[in-house]
Amino acid sequence: MAYQTFQQEYLQIPLVTRAYTTACVLTTAAVQLELITPFQLYFNPDLIFRNYQVWRLITNFLFFGPVGFNFLFNMIFLYRYCRMLEEGSFRGRTADFVFMFLFSGLLMTVFGMFVSLVFLGQAFTIMLVYVWSRRNPSVRMNFFGLLNFQAPFLPWVLMGFSLLLGNSIIVDLLGIAVGHIYFFLEDVFPDQPGGGRWLKTPGVLKALFDTPEEDGNYNPLPEERPGGFPWGEGQRLGG
């Protein structure tokens, strides 16, 4: 019975969020069980382009370190804001969401070669948080019950928290930079005088992921609190 309930809840998670978070958890589990090692996963341009170990272009986004507080913190934020985006501004636009993943991942990979980062999953999470926060500027945030602020400040609060934990802020800055580039090209530049839409989702992605009609029985979780996690929870102004 418990398994059926878990299965139903799991299948209620939208496709992209479900696939990405599951891949991250399974990758970490494989490392914990010593089936693979982080040395087989990390981003290394020489091994990718000279030894053709192309899987590293993907696996470096899937490993967040050993199971512990840092891993759980990243998984909660990844699941939370990825799902809010997919059920919010990307509702019914799975192909566009996948294209955002591909565009941001490519951009992050190029930038990553210049800042010597070996795992980019945390930066990718910050990118998702940044895009969500800019698209929901009226949401008030409460972080661990200590800080209250508007949603656009959330990526910077997370960077400060990361600094307190002794992590490098380069990771957070990379996520913020890539998130800003996507947000500017997708949400700001098209409305500027002389601007236009540079980011266009390829037709092959639309054919693969977009369905002609939405499922009328599908009920997404409220955008402010998917999963019910209180870390960085939001409340709309006037709500």
BARORO-710717 format. One line per 10 residues: their letters; for each residue x, y, z of N, C-alpha, C. Coordinates in Angstrom, 2 decimals. Atoms other than C-alpha are relative to their C-alpha. Example, Ala and Ser with C-alpha at 12.3 -4.5 7.8 and 13.67 -1.06 7.14 Angstrom:
as> 0.89/-1.19/0.00/12.30/-4.50/7.80/0.90/1.20/0.00 ~ -0.82/-1.19/-0.06/13.67/-1.06/7.14/-0.77/1.09/0.73 $
END
This chain:
mayqtfqqey> 0.83/-1.20/0.00/0.00/0.00/0.00/0.86/1.25/0.00 ~ -0.92/-1.13/-0.06/2.80/2.37/0.93/0.74/0.17/-1.31 ~ -0.70/-0.07/1.28/4.59/1.47/-2.29/-0.89/0.62/-1.06 ~ 0.92/-0.56/0.99/1.49/2.28/-4.36/-0.17/1.50/0.20 ~ 0.12/-1.43/-0.29/1.13/5.63/-2.61/1.23/0.75/-0.47 ~ -1.24/-0.62/0.45/4.78/6.43/-3.24/0.06/0.07/-1.52 ~ -0.02/0.04/1.46/4.43/5.38/-6.87/-0.92/1.07/-0.59 ~ 0.93/-1.01/0.48/1.40/7.61/-7.35/0.56/1.41/0.18 ~ -0.59/-1.31/-0.27/3.14/10.58/-5.74/1.17/0.26/-0.95 ~ -1.18/-0.14/0.87/6.28/9.95/-7.78/-0.42/0.32/-1.43 $
lqiplvtray> 0.45/-0.22/1.37/4.37/9.82/-11.06/-0.72/1.34/-0.16 ~ 0.61/-1.32/0.06/2.65/13.10/-10.17/1.04/1.10/-0.23 ~ -1.07/-0.97/0.25/6.02/14.86/-10.39/0.13/0.19/-1.50 ~ -0.09/-0.21/1.45/6.28/16.50/-13.85/1.27/-0.62/-0.58 ~ -0.98/0.85/0.69/8.48/14.74/-16.40/1.45/0.44/0.20 ~ -1.40/-0.44/-0.01/11.66/16.87/-16.50/0.54/0.00/1.43 ~ -0.42/0.00/-1.40/11.83/17.39/-12.74/0.21/-1.42/0.51 ~ -0.10/1.40/-0.43/11.24/13.69/-12.14/1.25/-0.65/-0.56 ~ -1.16/0.64/0.65/13.91/12.62/-14.63/1.31/0.52/0.57 ~ -1.27/-0.58/-0.45/16.58/15.04/-13.43/0.30/-0.35/1.46 $
ttacvlttaa> -0.24/0.30/-1.41/16.14/14.56/-9.68/0.27/-1.49/0.21 ~ -0.24/1.44/-0.11/15.94/10.78/-10.10/1.41/-0.35/-0.44 ~ -1.36/0.25/0.48/19.16/10.77/-12.13/1.04/0.44/1.02 ~ -0.94/-0.49/-1.02/20.90/12.84/-9.43/0.06/-0.95/1.19 ~ 0.04/0.91/-1.16/19.75/10.53/-6.61/0.64/-1.34/-0.33 ~ -0.56/1.29/0.40/20.65/7.36/-8.52/1.52/0.09/-0.18 ~ -1.44/-0.17/0.17/24.09/8.73/-9.42/0.70/0.04/1.34 ~ -0.58/-0.08/-1.34/24.80/9.61/-5.80/-0.03/-1.36/0.69 ~ 0.11/1.33/-0.60/23.55/6.18/-4.67/1.06/-0.94/-0.58 ~ -1.01/0.85/0.65/25.86/4.48/-7.20/1.38/0.30/0.54 $
vqlelitpfq> -1.29/-0.37/-0.58/28.82/6.42/-5.80/0.11/-0.51/1.43 ~ 0.00/0.46/-1.39/27.84/5.62/-2.21/0.21/-1.51/0.10 ~ -0.14/1.46/0.02/27.61/1.92/-3.09/1.30/-0.44/-0.66 ~ -1.31/0.25/0.63/31.03/2.20/-4.80/-0.12/-0.78/-1.30 ~ 0.15/0.60/1.33/29.63/1.01/-8.12/0.76/0.84/-1.03 ~ -0.78/-0.92/0.81/31.25/4.07/-9.70/0.71/0.96/0.95 ~ -0.70/-0.99/-0.81/33.59/6.79/-8.47/-0.19/1.38/-0.61 ~ 0.11/-1.36/0.55/33.44/10.59/-8.83/1.00/0.27/-1.10 ~ -1.02/-0.21/1.04/36.58/10.33/-10.97/-0.50/-0.43/-1.38 ~ 0.60/0.41/1.27/34.44/8.69/-13.66/-1.08/0.97/-0.46 $
lyfnpdlifr> 1.13/-0.88/0.27/31.90/11.53/-13.55/0.37/1.44/-0.25 ~ -0.28/-1.44/-0.03/33.68/14.86/-13.24/0.30/0.57/-1.38 ~ -0.19/-0.71/1.26/34.01/17.46/-15.99/1.49/0.19/-0.27 ~ -1.40/-0.12/0.39/37.37/17.21/-17.77/0.06/0.12/-1.53 ~ 0.01/-0.20/1.46/37.65/18.75/-21.28/0.96/-0.91/-0.75 ~ -0.96/0.86/0.68/40.75/16.72/-22.13/-0.54/-1.41/-0.19 ~ 0.55/1.34/0.10/39.07/13.42/-21.35/-1.22/-0.05/-0.91 ~ 1.20/-0.04/0.84/35.90/14.51/-23.16/0.36/0.08/-1.47 ~ -0.27/-0.27/1.41/37.44/15.77/-26.39/1.16/-0.82/-0.57 ~ -1.12/0.81/0.50/40.61/13.66/-26.60/-0.24/-1.49/0.18 $
nyqvwrlitn> 0.28/1.41/-0.25/39.45/10.39/-25.06/-1.44/-0.37/-0.27 ~ 1.40/0.21/0.39/35.82/10.78/-26.20/-0.88/-0.53/1.14 ~ 0.83/0.38/-1.14/34.40/10.30/-22.69/-1.14/1.02/0.13 ~ 1.02/-1.05/0.14/31.35/12.35/-23.70/-1.05/-0.06/1.11 ~ 0.99/0.09/-1.07/29.21/11.06/-20.81/0.27/1.02/1.11 ~ -0.35/-0.98/-1.04/31.08/13.52/-18.57/-0.73/1.33/-0.20 ~ 0.77/-1.23/0.25/29.17/16.36/-20.26/-1.33/-0.01/0.75 ~ 1.27/0.14/-0.72/26.07/15.01/-18.49/0.22/-0.34/1.47 ~ -0.14/0.50/-1.38/27.33/13.21/-15.38/0.51/1.05/0.97 ~ -0.50/-1.02/-0.94/29.06/16.29/-13.98/-1.14/0.86/0.54 $
flffgpvgfn> 1.19/-0.71/-0.50/25.55/17.79/-13.57/-0.82/-0.85/0.97 ~ 0.82/0.94/-0.76/24.29/14.73/-11.67/0.54/-0.33/1.38 ~ -0.61/0.37/-1.29/26.68/14.38/-8.72/0.18/1.24/0.85 ~ -0.04/-1.13/-0.92/26.36/16.71/-5.73/0.84/-0.29/1.24 ~ -0.81/0.35/-1.15/28.86/15.06/-3.42/-0.62/-1.13/0.80 ~ 0.50/1.11/-0.83/28.45/12.34/-0.77/-1.26/0.41/0.75 ~ 1.24/-0.26/-0.74/25.18/12.00/1.13/0.32/0.72/1.31 ~ -0.22/-0.82/-1.18/25.08/14.65/3.82/-0.85/1.24/-0.10 ~ 0.82/-1.21/-0.03/23.67/18.07/4.62/0.07/0.74/-1.34 ~ -0.15/-0.74/1.24/25.07/19.70/1.47/-0.78/-0.66/-1.14 $
flfnmiflyr> 0.73/0.73/1.02/23.60/16.97/-0.74/-1.51/0.19/0.17 ~ 1.43/-0.14/-0.24/20.16/17.13/0.91/-0.48/1.42/-0.28 ~ 0.34/-1.40/0.24/20.14/20.93/0.79/-0.15/0.27/-1.49 ~ 0.05/-0.20/1.44/20.90/20.92/-2.94/-1.17/-0.75/-0.64 ~ 1.09/0.79/0.58/18.38/18.16/-3.69/-1.36/0.65/0.26 ~ 1.28/-0.64/-0.33/15.57/19.98/-1.89/-0.22/1.23/-0.87 ~ 0.15/-1.20/0.82/16.24/23.23/-3.73/-0.14/-0.34/-1.47 ~ 0.12/0.43/1.39/16.73/21.46/-7.05/-1.43/-0.47/-0.30 ~ 1.36/0.53/0.21/13.44/19.56/-6.73/-1.04/1.11/0.10 ~ 1.00/-1.03/-0.28/11.54/22.53/-5.34/-0.15/1.00/-1.14 $
ycrmleegsf> 0.08/-1.08/0.98/12.43/25.20/-7.89/-0.09/-0.52/-1.44 ~ 0.20/0.62/1.31/12.69/22.88/-10.88/-1.48/-0.31/-0.20 ~ 1.42/0.35/0.11/9.16/21.68/-10.15/-0.86/1.26/-0.11 ~ 0.80/-1.23/0.07/7.83/25.20/-9.57/0.07/0.62/-1.39 ~ -0.11/-0.51/1.36/9.19/26.29/-12.94/-0.81/-0.85/-0.97 ~ 0.66/0.89/0.96/7.85/23.24/-14.75/-1.52/0.06/0.14 ~ 1.44/-0.06/-0.21/4.40/23.56/-13.18/-0.53/1.44/-0.06 ~ 0.39/-1.40/0.04/4.41/27.37/-13.34/0.14/0.59/-1.39 ~ -0.16/-0.71/1.27/5.78/29.43/-16.22/0.26/-0.93/-1.19 ~ -0.21/0.95/1.09/6.64/26.29/-18.23/-1.13/-1.03/-0.10 $
rgrtadfvfm> 1.13/0.93/0.05/3.27/24.57/-17.71/-0.46/-0.17/-1.45 ~ 0.40/0.28/1.36/2.34/22.88/-20.98/1.06/0.31/-1.04 ~ -1.10/-0.35/0.91/5.73/23.85/-22.47/1.23/-0.83/0.34 ~ -1.10/0.89/-0.38/7.88/20.82/-21.71/1.18/0.14/-0.93 ~ -1.10/-0.14/0.97/9.90/21.24/-24.91/0.81/1.26/0.28 ~ -0.71/-1.23/-0.32/10.75/24.83/-23.97/0.84/-0.17/1.27 ~ -0.73/0.26/-1.25/11.80/23.63/-20.50/1.24/-0.84/-0.27 ~ -1.15/0.83/0.38/14.04/20.94/-21.98/1.04/0.85/-0.74 ~ -0.92/-0.86/0.74/15.52/23.55/-24.33/0.75/0.93/0.97 ~ -0.68/-0.81/-0.99/16.27/25.78/-21.31/1.11/-0.81/0.68 $
flfsgllmtv> -1.00/0.89/-0.59/18.10/22.82/-19.74/1.21/-0.11/-0.92 ~ -1.09/0.20/0.96/20.14/22.26/-22.91/0.81/1.28/-0.20 ~ -0.68/-1.28/0.21/20.93/25.94/-23.50/0.84/0.38/1.22 ~ -0.71/-0.38/-1.21/21.88/26.61/-19.88/1.15/-0.96/0.30 ~ -1.06/0.97/-0.22/23.87/23.39/-19.60/1.18/0.22/-0.92 ~ -1.07/-0.27/0.96/25.83/24.21/-22.75/0.79/1.24/0.40 ~ -0.64/-1.24/-0.41/26.53/27.75/-21.59/0.85/-0.21/1.25 ~ -0.72/0.27/-1.25/27.57/26.52/-18.15/1.25/-0.84/-0.28 ~ -1.16/0.83/0.35/29.88/23.92/-19.71/1.12/0.85/-0.59 ~ -1.00/-0.90/0.60/31.63/26.60/-21.80/0.66/0.86/1.07 $
fgmfvslvfl> -0.55/-0.83/-1.07/32.02/28.91/-18.80/0.82/-0.83/0.97 ~ -0.68/0.87/-0.96/33.07/25.96/-16.63/1.43/-0.31/-0.39 ~ -1.37/0.27/0.46/36.15/25.40/-18.77/0.97/1.10/0.41 ~ -0.86/-1.12/-0.34/37.45/28.82/-17.74/0.12/0.22/1.51 ~ -0.07/-0.18/-1.45/36.78/28.57/-14.00/0.38/-1.30/0.71 ~ -0.54/1.25/-0.55/38.07/25.01/-13.49/-0.94/-0.67/1.00 ~ 0.95/0.73/-0.83/34.89/23.56/-11.98/-0.15/-1.42/-0.54 ~ 0.08/1.39/0.44/34.59/19.78/-12.05/-1.41/-0.57/0.10 ~ 1.40/0.41/-0.08/30.91/19.44/-11.05/-0.86/1.25/-0.06 ~ 0.79/-1.20/0.28/28.23/21.86/-12.24/-1.45/-0.10/0.47 $
gqaftimlvy> 1.36/0.19/-0.45/25.08/20.51/-10.59/-0.51/1.11/0.90 ~ 0.42/-1.06/-0.92/24.99/23.11/-7.83/-0.21/1.31/-0.74 ~ 0.17/-1.21/0.81/25.48/25.93/-10.33/-1.30/-0.07/-0.80 ~ 1.24/0.18/0.76/22.61/24.49/-12.38/-1.22/0.24/0.89 ~ 1.09/-0.23/-0.95/20.38/24.51/-9.29/-0.20/1.49/0.23 ~ 0.08/-1.45/-0.21/21.19/28.18/-8.66/-0.60/0.67/-1.23 ~ 0.57/-0.55/1.23/20.34/28.90/-12.31/-1.52/-0.14/0.00 ~ 1.44/0.22/-0.07/16.88/27.36/-11.83/-0.65/0.94/1.02 ~ 0.52/-0.90/-1.04/16.36/29.34/-8.63/-0.04/1.44/-0.52 ~ -0.07/-1.37/0.51/17.43/32.55/-10.39/-1.14/0.28/-0.98 $
vwsrrnpsvr> 1.05/-0.22/0.99/15.02/32.14/-13.31/-1.37/0.05/0.69 ~ 1.28/-0.03/-0.71/12.13/31.30/-10.97/-0.17/1.31/0.78 ~ 0.10/-1.20/-0.84/12.92/34.24/-8.68/-0.28/1.25/-0.82 ~ 0.23/-1.16/0.85/12.99/36.73/-11.55/-1.40/-0.01/-0.61 ~ 1.36/0.10/0.56/9.68/35.43/-12.89/-1.08/0.11/1.07 ~ 0.96/-0.12/-1.10/8.05/35.69/-9.46/0.47/1.09/0.97 ~ -0.59/-1.05/-0.83/9.28/39.07/-8.15/-0.87/0.43/1.17 ~ 0.89/-0.45/-1.08/6.22/39.65/-5.94/-0.11/-0.99/1.15 ~ 0.07/1.00/-1.05/6.74/36.53/-3.84/0.93/0.38/1.15 ~ -0.82/-0.25/-1.18/7.96/37.13/-0.29/0.58/-1.33/0.48 $
mnffgllnfq> -0.68/1.22/-0.39/10.50/34.56/0.89/0.31/0.02/1.49 ~ -0.43/0.17/-1.38/11.25/33.20/4.35/1.04/-1.11/0.01 ~ -1.12/0.95/0.09/14.61/31.47/4.65/0.35/-0.50/1.40 ~ -0.27/0.61/-1.30/14.91/29.08/7.62/-0.67/0.74/1.15 ~ 0.67/-0.75/-1.05/12.57/31.38/9.51/0.81/1.16/0.54 ~ -0.89/-1.05/-0.49/15.40/33.90/9.88/-0.05/1.27/-0.83 ~ -0.06/-1.15/0.90/15.27/36.16/6.83/-1.30/0.11/-0.79 ~ 1.16/-0.28/0.86/12.37/37.78/4.98/0.44/0.96/-1.09 ~ -0.45/-0.82/1.12/12.94/39.21/1.52/-0.84/-0.34/-1.22 ~ 0.69/0.26/1.25/11.56/39.40/-2.01/0.74/-1.08/-0.79 $
apflpwvlmg> -0.55/1.14/0.73/12.11/36.45/-4.35/1.27/0.30/-0.80 ~ -1.22/-0.23/0.79/14.72/38.14/-6.63/1.29/0.00/0.81 ~ -1.20/0.03/-0.83/17.12/38.24/-3.66/0.41/-1.42/0.38 ~ -0.27/1.36/-0.45/16.95/34.47/-3.10/1.34/-0.57/-0.49 ~ -1.30/0.54/0.42/19.95/33.49/-5.30/1.17/0.61/0.76 ~ -1.08/-0.66/-0.74/22.10/36.04/-3.45/0.04/-0.45/1.45 ~ 0.05/0.54/-1.36/20.92/34.79/-0.07/0.62/-1.39/0.02 ~ -0.59/1.34/0.09/21.83/31.25/-1.14/1.51/0.08/-0.16 ~ -1.44/-0.16/0.16/25.26/32.47/-2.22/0.65/0.36/1.33 ~ -0.52/-0.34/-1.32/25.77/34.05/1.20/0.02/-1.20/0.93 $
fslllgnsii> 0.06/1.20/-0.83/24.67/30.83/2.89/1.09/-0.98/-0.41 ~ -1.07/0.88/0.50/27.06/28.85/0.69/1.36/0.47/0.49 ~ -1.25/-0.58/-0.50/29.85/31.22/1.72/0.19/-0.34/1.48 ~ -0.08/0.34/-1.43/29.03/30.59/5.40/0.38/-1.46/0.20 ~ -0.34/1.43/-0.09/29.34/26.84/4.76/1.42/-0.29/-0.47 ~ -1.38/0.18/0.44/32.82/27.42/3.38/0.15/-0.42/-1.44 ~ -0.08/0.37/1.41/31.97/26.74/-0.26/0.44/1.19/-0.85 ~ -0.42/-1.05/0.92/33.32/28.69/-3.21/-1.23/0.67/-0.62 ~ 1.13/-0.71/0.59/30.97/31.40/-4.45/0.07/0.02/-1.52 ~ -0.12/0.07/1.45/32.25/30.84/-8.00/-1.14/-0.83/-0.58 $
vdllgiavgh> 1.08/0.87/0.46/29.68/28.06/-8.34/-1.31/0.77/-0.08 ~ 1.25/-0.75/-0.05/26.82/30.33/-7.30/-0.01/1.12/-1.04 ~ -0.09/-1.09/0.97/28.04/33.21/-9.45/-0.19/-0.51/-1.42 ~ 0.18/0.60/1.32/28.18/30.91/-12.48/-1.48/-0.28/-0.25 ~ 1.43/0.28/0.15/24.59/29.79/-11.88/-0.81/1.27/-0.18 ~ 0.69/-1.28/0.12/23.42/33.38/-11.43/0.24/0.61/-1.38 ~ -0.34/-0.58/1.30/25.25/34.51/-14.59/-0.77/-0.69/-1.13 ~ 0.69/0.75/1.05/23.79/31.75/-16.77/-1.51/0.21/0.11 ~ 1.42/-0.26/-0.19/20.33/32.23/-15.25/-0.39/1.37/-0.51 ~ 0.29/-1.36/0.46/20.50/35.96/-15.98/0.03/0.09/-1.52 $
iyffledvfp> -0.09/-0.01/1.47/21.57/35.38/-19.58/-1.28/-0.60/-0.60 ~ 1.24/0.62/0.52/18.62/33.02/-20.15/-1.19/0.91/0.22 ~ 1.13/-0.86/-0.32/16.16/35.33/-18.40/-0.01/1.25/-0.89 ~ -0.08/-1.20/0.84/17.39/38.36/-20.36/-0.41/-0.31/-1.43 ~ 0.30/0.35/1.39/17.23/36.62/-23.74/-1.44/-0.44/-0.19 ~ 1.34/0.55/0.13/13.87/34.98/-23.06/-1.10/0.97/0.43 ~ 1.07/-0.80/-0.59/11.97/37.54/-20.97/0.16/1.51/-0.17 ~ -0.26/-1.45/0.04/13.61/40.96/-21.36/0.26/0.50/-1.42 ~ -0.45/-0.49/1.30/15.28/41.36/-24.75/-1.10/0.03/-1.06 ~ 1.06/-0.03/1.04/12.22/40.42/-26.91/-0.90/1.23/0.11 $
dqpgggrwlk> 0.88/-1.15/-0.19/10.31/43.39/-25.43/0.73/1.34/-0.12 ~ -0.77/-1.23/0.13/13.11/45.93/-25.93/-0.13/0.56/-1.42 ~ -0.01/-0.58/1.36/13.12/48.40/-28.87/1.12/-0.61/-0.84 ~ -0.99/0.66/0.85/14.88/46.58/-31.69/0.35/-1.40/0.45 ~ -0.30/1.34/-0.51/14.89/43.38/-29.67/-0.72/-1.07/-0.78 ~ 0.63/1.13/0.67/13.75/39.96/-30.73/0.22/-1.26/0.80 ~ -0.14/1.27/-0.70/13.46/36.37/-29.64/1.10/-0.83/-0.65 ~ -1.13/0.75/0.51/16.82/34.70/-30.11/-0.09/-1.49/0.35 ~ 0.08/1.39/-0.43/16.01/31.52/-28.21/-1.28/-0.63/-0.54 ~ 1.15/0.69/0.59/13.73/29.30/-30.27/0.18/-1.50/0.17 $
tpgvlkalfd> -0.06/1.44/-0.25/12.98/25.74/-29.24/-0.06/-0.77/-1.32 ~ 0.03/0.77/1.25/13.85/23.32/-32.08/-1.27/-0.83/-0.14 ~ 1.22/0.75/0.28/10.92/21.60/-33.72/0.07/-1.45/0.46 ~ -0.13/1.40/-0.40/12.32/18.16/-32.89/-0.32/-0.16/1.48 ~ 0.34/0.07/-1.42/12.01/18.91/-29.16/-1.50/0.15/0.21 ~ 1.45/-0.17/-0.11/8.44/20.13/-29.61/-0.73/-1.27/-0.42 ~ 0.63/1.25/0.45/7.58/16.95/-31.51/0.14/-1.10/1.04 ~ -0.25/1.04/-0.98/9.10/14.81/-28.76/-0.75/0.21/1.31 ~ 0.46/-0.25/-1.36/7.81/16.52/-25.63/-1.36/0.68/0.12 ~ 1.25/-0.73/-0.13/4.78/18.69/-26.36/-1.16/-0.81/-0.55 $
tpeedgnynp> 1.20/0.70/0.44/1.33/17.13/-26.58/-1.03/1.03/-0.43 ~ 0.99/-0.95/0.50/-1.55/18.77/-28.46/-0.96/0.52/1.06 ~ 0.97/-0.40/-1.01/-3.85/18.81/-25.43/0.55/-0.30/1.39 ~ -0.38/0.21/-1.38/-3.23/19.17/-21.73/-0.92/-1.04/0.65 ~ 0.80/0.95/-0.76/-4.44/16.46/-19.37/-0.88/0.77/0.98 ~ 0.91/-0.76/-0.85/-7.54/17.93/-17.72/-0.04/-0.50/1.43 ~ 0.00/0.54/-1.36/-7.09/15.66/-14.69/1.28/0.29/0.75 ~ -1.29/-0.27/-0.64/-3.58/16.90/-13.95/-0.11/1.20/0.92 ~ 0.08/-1.08/-0.98/-3.41/18.99/-10.79/1.37/0.27/0.57 ~ -1.31/-0.31/-0.54/-0.05/20.63/-10.13/-0.10/0.50/1.42 $
lpeerpggfp> -0.05/-0.55/-1.35/1.00/21.56/-6.64/0.01/1.51/-0.08 ~ -0.05/-1.46/0.01/0.64/25.22/-5.67/1.41/0.49/-0.29 ~ -1.31/-0.45/0.45/3.47/27.20/-7.23/0.90/0.44/1.14 ~ -0.82/-0.53/-1.06/4.57/28.69/-3.93/0.68/-1.07/0.85 ~ -0.54/0.95/-0.94/5.17/25.45/-2.05/-0.05/-1.45/-0.50 ~ 0.00/1.40/0.42/5.79/22.25/-4.06/0.77/-0.84/1.00 ~ -0.71/0.90/-0.90/6.71/19.40/-1.78/-0.11/0.41/1.46 ~ 0.20/-0.42/-1.37/5.90/21.43/1.33/1.26/0.31/0.77 ~ -1.23/-0.28/-0.71/9.53/22.19/2.16/0.03/1.45/0.47 ~ 0.02/-1.37/-0.51/9.91/25.28/4.40/1.28/0.76/-0.28 $
wgegqrlgg> -1.27/-0.69/0.25/13.45/26.13/3.23/-0.17/0.93/-1.19 ~ 0.16/-0.95/1.08/13.09/29.30/1.23/-1.43/0.06/-0.50 ~ 1.38/0.02/0.45/9.31/29.11/1.18/-0.47/1.39/-0.36 ~ 0.45/-1.30/0.48/7.38/31.87/-0.52/-1.47/0.24/0.24 ~ 1.40/-0.39/-0.12/4.14/33.75/-0.17/-0.21/1.22/-0.86 ~ 0.23/-1.13/0.90/2.69/36.06/-2.79/-0.53/1.20/0.77 ~ 0.49/-1.21/-0.61/2.13/39.66/-1.83/-1.50/0.12/-0.23 ~ 1.45/-0.13/0.11/-1.54/40.24/-1.13/-0.71/-1.33/0.08 ~ 0.61/1.34/-0.06/-2.05/36.47/-0.81/-0.08/-0.51/1.42 $
END
